[in-house]
Amino acid sequence: MSAGTSPQISPATSADTGPGTSEIPRADPPLAADEVTMLRSFVDFYRATIRRQCAGLTAEQLRTPHPPSTMTLAGMLKHLAYVEDFWFSVRLLGNDPAPPWDTVDWSADRDWDWNSALTDSPERLTALFDGAVAASERILDEAVGQSQGLDQEVARPAGHAGHGGRVTLRWILVHMVEEYSRHAGHADLLREALDGATDL
């Protein structure tokens, strides 16, 4: 597989114990591959894991927290859709935020992505997430084929602590693995509390 293409997804090898999960393919990342393929494979693996954790759930279940946390799977889907747009389109390419992020007053509600998701339908949340991932994949396909490859710096740097300066595409992909794997762990707990499903 060339460095400029997204890894091919094949059926998951792990157990399909939750409703709807068998319809969401997931491939284990390769044990040996070039850097681009390896990083993108891990991001894709965790994207599929989040989809599987949310599959087959009702709107009420997606909106149900696991106290004392207020985190929900609905909020997680919308948050990760925002993260996709923020890092690949806004930061890497320098674009303005895509809808619905372009009209959000983050100063009024810094957790708007999480909170507003509680009024969104499962179909709306899934479409928002899938659309954001598809846009990111198109950006990545083009970006990794350029001469700078993973060393390409973001067009829009930021000055806040932790994510400041001109980070590279390599940094973004590593950060996305971190972001997704962290939330996949949260999703494990939320899903098991909802219906007892594990090993998704």
N, C-alpha and C positions, 0 to 999 in steps of 0.2 A: 504494500500500500504506500502511495506517495505521501510525502509530508504535507501536501496541500489539500488532502481530502480527509473528511471526517471518518473515524473508525466505523467499520460495518458492524451493525448490531445483530447478534444472533440470539436464539432463545436462551433464557437463563438456565443455569445449571443448578441453582439453589432451589429449595423447596418452595412450592407455590401454595401457601397455606391460607391466604386471605382471598375473599371474593374478588374476582376481576384481575388478580395479579398475573394469572397465566396469559392474559391478553397483552401484557406489557413486556416486550422482550428486553433482556438485559444480558450483556456479555461481560465476562470477567476481563479486566485489563490484561494485556499480554505480559508474559514474564520477561520477554526481551523485545525491545523495539527502539526506534529512534526517539529522541526526546519529545518531538511534537506529538507523535502517535501515542506515546506513553501518557503524556499529560492530558491530551484530549480524551483518551480512553477512560482515565479515572474520572474526569468531569462527567462524561457520558454515563458511566456506571452509577454515579451518585444521583444524576438527574433521573435515571430510570428508577432508582431506589425510592426517591421522593414520590414519583408517580405511583409506584406500587403501594406505598404506604397510604395513599389517598384513594386508591381504586375501590370502587364498590361501596363507598360511604355516602350516606345521605347528607343533605345540607346541615341538618341538626348535628350529626356526628362530626362533620368537619369544623363546626363552630364550637364544639365542646372542649373546654380546657381540662387540664389535669391539675387541680389545686394542689398547692397554693399558686402554681404558675398560672398566668393568664394566656399563655401561648396556645394557639390552636393550629390545626393542620390547614384550615382555610387561610389564616394569616400567613403561614409559612409559604404556601403556594404563591400568594400575592407578593410577599417579601422577596422571594427568590426570582420572580418575574422582574421585579424592580432591580434587583442586583444584576441580573443579566444585562438589562438595558444600560444601567449605570456604568458598568465596567467596560463593556465592549463597544457600545455605541457612543456614549457620552464621554467617558474618559479616554478610551483608546483613539476613537476617530474625531472627537471634538464636536459631535452633533448635539443639538438640543434634545432634551428628554422627549421620548415618544409618549403619546397618550397612553394611560391617563396621567402619567407622571408630570406632564408639562403644565398642568394647572393646579398641582398640589401646593398648598401653603404649609410647608414643612415646619415653619416657625410656630404655627398654631397647633400642630400635632406631629411631633417628630416620629410617631409610630403610626402614621396614617395608613401605611400599607397593611400593617397588621390589623388595625382597628376597622378600617373600611371593608375589609374582606368579610366581616361578619354579616354584611347585608348583600353580598354577592352570591349568585347561584353557583353550584358546583360546575355547571357548564361554562359559566363566565370565567371562573377561576382557572379551569383547565385550559380554556382557549387562550387566556392571557399568558399563562405560563408557557404553553406550547408555542405560541407566537413569538414570545421573547427568546426562547431557545432557538427557534428557527432563524430568527434575525441574527443572533449571535453566531450561529454556525456559518451563515453566509459571510459575515465579517471575518471569521477565522479562516475560512477557505481562501479568502483573498489575502489576508494579512500574512499568513505563514508562507505564502508563495512569493512574497516580496524579498528583496535582497537582504534586508535586515533581519527577517525572520523573527525569532523570539526576542531578539535584541531591540526590536522596534520600540521606541518610547512613546508614551501616551501623548496625544495632541493637547490634552487639557490636564495640566498638573494641578495638584491641590496642596494646600499648605497646612492642613490639619494634621495633628500628631498621628503617627502610625501609617498613614496613607499619603504622606506628603511627597512633593518632588515629582520628577518625571520617572515614574516606575515603568518597567518594560512589560511587553506582552508575556514574557516568561513569568514575571512576578504575578501578573493577573491570573494566569492559568493555575499557578501554585495556590494563589489565594482562593480561587474558585473551588479547588479541591478541598481546602480548609473549610470554606463556607458551607459547602454542601455536606461534607462528612460530619461537621458539627451538628447541622440541622437534621441529618439522617438519624443521628443518635437521639435527638429530641423526638423525632417522628416515631422511632421504635417504641418509646415509652407512651406516647400519646395513643398510638394505634392499639397497643396491647391493652391499655386501660379501657379503650372503647369496646373492643369485641374479642379480646384475647388472642388476636392474630400475632404470630411471631415469625421470625426468619423470613421476612419479606425482602 
